[in-house]
Amino acid sequence: MTEASEPAPAAIAKPVPVVNAANALTALRLALVPVFVALVIASAMTHPAWRIAATLTFAFASATDLLDGWIARRFKLVTAVGKVADPIADKALTGAALVLLSWYDLLPWWVTLLILAREFGVTLIRFWVIRFGVIAASRGGKAKTALQILAIVWYLWPVPSGVTWVGPWIMGIALVVTVITGLDYVVRALRLRRRTG
């Protein structure tokens, strides 16, 4: 057999570097959590300027979640570190916001505890099944995230007293979607384990 007729060696996929743009945005989101907390505490939820600064910081940090996911998929920069760090950064940011809102009596504690139980429960399940595969975010999950962010922004922003009633309605819808998508995630995780276990 001549050299020309020998099969070409299979291309070896290049390892994805841990230090990349997607993971950098995730790290930035984590770094912004204490900044956000400090701004909320400085505002004591009574000073409009500090509340606006806290809201903008939260909104910017939340936007990095959408951007880092797009970058990771678009440029094939998905890493094991990113799979772990990304949900941790999300939960840290959202969890801090919810706890602070309840601390300042703007949101009932049972709402915060229910959402946090769902979020951390799903994170634990994600780690439980990560060696079997990754469960893609559903449309419901994306809607849940968007609704939570919108509700939190509404509570943080110094809105006029005449429209404060809008916040509980948004949070109520977010809460319902949060619970439903959490149950859906559990079902999909169990199916994945059965298929690959």
MARMAR-661734 format. One line per field, with one value per residue (C-alpha): x, z, y; residue in one letter; residue number from 0. Coordinates in steps of 0.2 Angstrom, whole numbers. Each point is the difference from the previous one (the first is absolute). Layout:
X c(X ...)
Z c(Z ...)
Y c(Y ...)
aa c(a ...)
i c(NUM ...)
***
This chain:
X c(0 7 1 -13 -13 2 -14 3 2 -16 1 3 -11 9 -4 -10 10 -7 5 -12 -13 -15 8 7 -18 -5 14 -5 -18 6 11 -15 -10 9 -1 -18 -3 10 -10 -16 6 6 -18 -9 -13 -5 13 -5 17 8 -15 2 19 -5 -13 12 13 -12 -6 17 6 -16 4 17 -9 -9 16 12 -12 -1 19 3 -11 4 19 0 7 -10 11 -3 5 -13 -13 2 4 -14 -14 9 2 -19 -6 12 -7 -18 1 9 -14 -14 7 3 -18 -7 12 -6 -18 -4 -3 -7 13 -10 2 18 2 -11 10 17 -5 -5 16 12 -9 1 19 3 -10 11 16 -8 -3 14 11 -15 -3 -6 -18 -3 -10 -18 -10 -9 17 4 -16 2 17 -7 -15 11 11 -14 -9 17 3 -17 2 17 -4 -8 -16 -14 -12 -15 7 9 -14 7 15 -9 -10 16 8 -15 1 19 -4 -12 11 15 -9 -7 17 9 -12 3 19 -2 -9 12 15 -8 -3 18 6 -11 6 19 0)
Z c(0 -5 11 -11 4 19 9 7 19 9 5 18 8 9 18 5 11 17 -1 -14 -3 6 17 2 -1 13 11 -2 5 16 4 -2 13 15 -9 -3 19 6 -11 7 18 -4 -6 14 -13 4 -10 -18 -7 8 -5 -18 1 8 -14 -14 7 2 -18 -7 10 -6 -18 1 3 -17 -9 8 -5 -18 -1 6 -12 -15 2 7 17 11 14 16 10 -9 3 18 3 -11 10 16 -5 -6 17 10 -9 0 18 7 -8 7 17 1 -6 14 12 -4 1 -18 -4 11 7 -6 -18 2 8 -12 -15 8 4 -18 -7 11 -2 -18 1 11 -13 -14 9 3 -18 -8 -4 -9 -11 1 0 -11 6 -5 -6 17 9 -10 3 19 -1 -9 12 15 -6 -5 17 9 -10 3 19 0 -11 10 -9 4 14 -11 -10 13 -2 -16 8 10 -16 -10 15 1 -18 2 15 -9 -15 12 9 -17 -8 15 0 -19 3 13 -13 -14 12 5 -18 -4 14 -6 -18 5 17)
Y c(0 17 15 9 -14 0 7 18 0 6 19 2 13 14 2 15 12 3 18 6 14 -10 -5 18 7 -14 6 18 -4 -9 16 11 -9 8 17 -2 -5 15 12 -7 2 17 5 -9 0 18 10 1 3 -15 -11 5 -4 -17 -3 4 -11 -14 2 1 -16 -9 5 -8 -17 1 6 -13 -14 7 2 -18 -8 11 -2 -17 6 -12 -6 -11 15 11 -14 1 19 6 -6 4 18 1 -7 12 15 -4 -7 15 11 -10 -1 19 4 -11 7 17 -6 3 -19 -13 -12 -16 6 2 -17 -9 7 -3 -18 -3 8 -9 -16 1 4 -15 -11 8 -6 -17 -3 10 -16 -7 15 18 5 14 15 0 14 -1 2 15 8 -4 9 15 2 -1 13 11 -2 3 16 6 -2 8 15 15 -1 12 -5 -1 -15 -10 -13 -6 -7 -14 -5 -2 -10 -10 -6 -2 -11 -11 -3 -3 -14 -8 1 -8 -15 -1 0 -14 -11 3 -4 -16 -5 4 -11 -14 1 0 -8)
aa c(m t e a s e p a p a a i a k p v p v v n a a n a l t a l r l a l v p v f v a l v i a s a m t h p a w r i a a t l t f a f a s a t d l l d g w i a r r f k l v t a v g k v a d p i a d k a l t g a a l v l l s w y d l l p w w v t l l i l a r e f g v t l i r f w v i r f g v i a a s r g g k a k t a l q i l a i v w y l w p v p s g v t w v g p w i m g i a l v v t v i t g l d y v v r a l r l r r r t g)
i c(0 1 2 3 4 5 6 7 8 9 10 11 12 13 14 15 16 17 18 19 20 21 22 23 24 25 26 27 28 29 30 31 32 33 34 35 36 37 38 39 40 41 42 43 44 45 46 47 48 49 50 51 52 53 54 55 56 57 58 59 60 61 62 63 64 65 66 67 68 69 70 71 72 73 74 75 76 77 78 79 80 81 82 83 84 85 86 87 88 89 90 91 92 93 94 95 96 97 98 99 100 101 102 103 104 105 106 107 108 109 110 111 112 113 114 115 116 117 118 119 120 121 122 123 124 125 126 127 128 129 130 131 132 133 134 135 136 137 138 139 140 141 142 143 144 145 146 147 148 149 150 151 152 153 154 155 156 157 158 159 160 161 162 163 164 165 166 167 168 169 170 171 172 173 174 175 176 177 178 179 180 181 182 183 184 185 186 187 188 189 190 191 192 193 194 195 196)
***
